[in-house]
Amino acid sequence: MFNLSLRKKIFLSYLVLFTVFVALMFPFSNYLVKQIIIQSMDDQVTELIDSIKDAPDHEELVKDLKAEKPLIFFRVGIITDENKILYDTHMKRVIGAEFSQDYVVDHPEVNEAFEYGTGYSEDYSGRLGQKFAYFAKTFDFHGKTYVLRTAFPFQHIEALLIDFEIGFLTLGSLGLLLFSIVTWFAIHRLTRPIENIIEAIRPYQEGRSPTIPAIEIHTTNPQDEFGRLALTLNSLSEKVRRQIDQLVEERNEKEAILQSLGEGVVAVDRNMHVTYVNTMALQLLNLRRSDLVGFDFSVSGQEACEKLLKECHQEDRPAATSIQLKNGGQSLFLDLMAVPIRGKHGMILVLQDKTEHHKIAQMRKDFVDNASHELKTPITIMLGYAETIDDNPEMPKEMLKKIAGTIMNNARRMNNVIQDLLILSDVENLPESRLDEVELEALINQSRDTVMQVFKDATIRIENKTGNPALMHGDQYLLELAFNNLINNAAKYSEGAADISVAIEDFGDYFEISVADKGIGIPEEDLENLFQRFYTVDKAHSRKKGGSGLGLSIVQTIAEKHFGTVHVKSKLGEGSVFVLTLPKFRERKA
């Protein structure tokens, strides 16, 4: 029954109730029929008593009773107040000679009548060979209480009961059929709107619709209970839909905000299970979303982060720390902050990547150290020689000339360092007003001429592969300086006469300028740090050549200020190729 429709459940429930009602009415109907028969016997006995009770004596009483044959039942008798039979239509015939008016009887219906006024019983008569229904009723006869006792064959009562039962069952069956039909149509009419509501909601329940569809109920009265129910559900559905849309929009906004943050964000519940993680956190922890969300945070393998979250949870207050971790072979420096969620539902872990800040701080420290070293060394040399001159004013001219030359060389070296530092400062603050249209081939030719004045035996070839003037938006002085440094380095670190090739190529939005030499090359382990400030591959050779270690750093900074890049490919003993990429217009590429 639990799998039946609502309509069938209601119908079967009513059907069962009706059947139970009929079944309960059946014994009641039998009782009712008997009561009707008893009442009928009572009425007839009362009528018979009324016709005989005024007799003057016993003889007339019996005579009057015999005269009322149409009202006499199958058997009738009069019992005196002494329980003696005054008269009985069948007793003399049944008992025979033993019968007399002194014959005392003991019948339950008679005893009941003497006590309550009327009495009824059913009993089988052995002398007459059948069952009878006996009814007795008292009446007053000359100041004495007599009883009129009647008997009716029970088979007639049974026949009447059977006829009544058949009629009752027939009527009940017809009533049940009619009730079933009427109930079915009534329930169908009542439950049809409910089924319409269920059918309308089913797609949402089964996940085939993101929202509850509008409910339409076709009834004769749209303002009835079901019509108002459908209207209420539609209104509720619309409110729920708007709230869901608002929640989804807010969730998407928060998701977009969290995803756009430069910090990593991880949310965990009170059991340390990860409930949310943004893309930045996944990148910093070098994990996939499917490996973390829904799992215990310990699967991340970050013990420091886990410890901080537990501390935050236990003390119910924000906690912070800084850590260093490995990610894909690189060291990351992170600031961590764990914050409890209100209501003790969990914690939020924020990961701030401080790697660049750390690098900048380290670079600043290295820069100060290197700059101090580069300036302190020539100053120390110059002071030493100056003290030598001061202590030996009469030293030979040849020695004095040699010392003066050394002092001048170190002074030039200091000047070069200072000039390069000033250039770096100038490049870092490149204003838009200095930008103009420049032609790269012309700038490279000027750089070649400048280098050729120092390296007269060098061979420098320039090839413009674009087939057109290589025009771009940039700072002429800085670009020429970058080309000077690249070509000068190529000549400086070549053994013997330098053989240098410079090529210009057009790649649509940007130019690519390559400077190739056949010099001594650069060890592979030095390539990564080559563009750092004051970094030199061979410090002794660099100082001998007058290098400050800032030239390639200046080239990289100039390229970055033009939103370009510079990289190098080199093989020790075979030469190097420096490639400078410069956008045609000074703007970031999307």
Secondary structure as GFF3:
##gff-version 3
##sequence-region A 1 590
A	DSSP	alpha_helix	6	52	.	.	.	ID=ss1
A	DSSP	alpha_helix	58	67	.	.	.	ID=ss2
A	DSSP	three_ten_helix	69	71	.	.	.	ID=ss3
A	DSSP	beta_strand	75	79	.	.	.	ID=ss4
A	DSSP	beta_strand	85	88	.	.	.	ID=ss5
A	DSSP	alpha_helix	91	95	.	.	.	ID=ss6
A	DSSP	three_ten_helix	96	98	.	.	.	ID=ss7
A	DSSP	alpha_helix	108	116	.	.	.	ID=ss8
A	DSSP	beta_strand	118	125	.	.	.	ID=ss9
A	DSSP	beta_strand	130	141	.	.	.	ID=ss10
A	DSSP	beta_strand	144	153	.	.	.	ID=ss11
A	DSSP	alpha_helix	154	205	.	.	.	ID=ss12
A	DSSP	alpha_helix	225	260	.	.	.	ID=ss13
A	DSSP	beta_strand	264	269	.	.	.	ID=ss14
A	DSSP	beta_strand	274	277	.	.	.	ID=ss15
A	DSSP	alpha_helix	279	285	.	.	.	ID=ss16
A	DSSP	alpha_helix	289	292	.	.	.	ID=ss17
A	DSSP	three_ten_helix	297	300	.	.	.	ID=ss18
A	DSSP	alpha_helix	303	315	.	.	.	ID=ss19
A	DSSP	beta_strand	319	327	.	.	.	ID=ss20
A	DSSP	beta_strand	330	340	.	.	.	ID=ss21
A	DSSP	beta_strand	346	353	.	.	.	ID=ss22
A	DSSP	alpha_helix	355	391	.	.	.	ID=ss23
A	DSSP	alpha_helix	397	428	.	.	.	ID=ss24
A	DSSP	three_ten_helix	432	434	.	.	.	ID=ss25
A	DSSP	beta_strand	436	439	.	.	.	ID=ss26
A	DSSP	alpha_helix	440	454	.	.	.	ID=ss27
A	DSSP	beta_strand	459	464	.	.	.	ID=ss28
A	DSSP	beta_strand	471	474	.	.	.	ID=ss29
A	DSSP	alpha_helix	476	492	.	.	.	ID=ss30
A	DSSP	beta_strand	499	506	.	.	.	ID=ss31
A	DSSP	beta_strand	510	517	.	.	.	ID=ss32
A	DSSP	alpha_helix	524	527	.	.	.	ID=ss33
A	DSSP	alpha_helix	539	544	.	.	.	ID=ss34
A	DSSP	alpha_helix	551	561	.	.	.	ID=ss35
A	DSSP	beta_strand	565	571	.	.	.	ID=ss36
A	DSSP	beta_strand	575	583	.	.	.	ID=ss37
###
